[in-house]
Structure formats: structure tokens, C-alpha cells
Amino acid sequence: MGDMKRATIPVPLPVELVKKLDGARAKLGYRSRNGVIRESIRRFIEEVEEIRVIRLRNVPGRKAKEEIWNYLQKRGRVPQRHSR
């Protein structure tokens, strides 16, 4: 984030959510909760920015599967396929 100006936003969280946050921090190797929170917010905003209106269309099943697979791969949600 470099020389980017920062703002502080105090946010009260339920104790159980903080425990899960601490678990995620430890599992992912972050040094602080702040890093996990910043990364989570960044990813959430990316997801929101990508939201588009869904339009219905007639697509054969095989083509639909391919499009879904490509969509998920682009977002890093499935492993790379070696063959189709």
C-alpha cells in the first residue's frame, strides 16, 4: 500500500468472529489481524465490483459447464485442469 493515506475504522465484532479471524490469521501466516482484515475487504470489494446483472440465455449443457469452469478458474477457485 506504500504511501497511500489511511483511515482507521473502529468496528466492534462478536467474540466468535474474532476467534475465527485469529484462526485464519494463524493458518495463513499473517502477523496481525489488520493484514487479514485488509485483505478480506480488498477481496470483498473486488467481488462486488465484478457483480453484473445476470442475463438468461439458452446455452447447451456442455457450453454452460465450460463457461462456469472458466469463470471459477479466473477467480482462483478451482485447480487448473490438465485436459478437457
N, C-alpha and C positions, 0 to 999 in steps of 0.2 A: 504494500500500500504506500510505501515511500513517504513523500512529503504531503500526502493528502490530509486535508483538515479533517478532524474527527469530532464527533459529538458523543456525549455519554447519555445513555438512555437507561435509567433505572427501571428494571422490570421484576416485580415480585413473581416468583414461581412456586408451585406446590413442591413440597419436600420430596415426594416420589419422583417428580420430573428432574429435580436436581440430582437425585441419586442416579437416575438413568443417564443424565448428562455426564456425571463423573465417570460412570462406567464406560461410556462412549469415548470420553477423553483418554482414559487409560488404555482402552483397546486400540485406539487409533494413534496413540503416541503423542498427543498434543501436550504441551507443557502447562496450559491453562484452560480454564473454561472459556475464556474470551475467544480463543482461537476457534474452538468448536462452534461457539455461537456465531461468530463472524462468518465462518464457512457455511453454516446451516442457513443463515439469512441470505448469503450470496447465492447459494443453490436454489433456495426457495424463489428468490426474485427472478433468476434465470428461467425457472419453470413457469412462473406467472407470465413473463414476457413472451414465452413461446405458445401460450394458450391461444388457440384460434377457434373460430366458430366451426363446429362440425357440420359438414355437408354430407348428406346421404347420397350415395351413388351405387349403381349396380356394378359390382366387381366379382368376377369368378373367385371361388374359394382359394385356389392356389395363388392368385394375384394378391388377394387380401392378406394371406399369410406372409407372403414376401414383403409387402408394404409394412406390415406390423413388425416383422423381424428387423427390417432396415431401420425403422423408427426407433426401436429399442436399442439396437446396436449403436446408432448415432448418439444416444444418450448414455452409453456405457452400462446398460442394464442387463445385457446378455453377453456371454463369451463369443468371440469371433468364431464363425463357422468355417470349417475346412473345405467342405464341399456342399453342393446343393442337391 
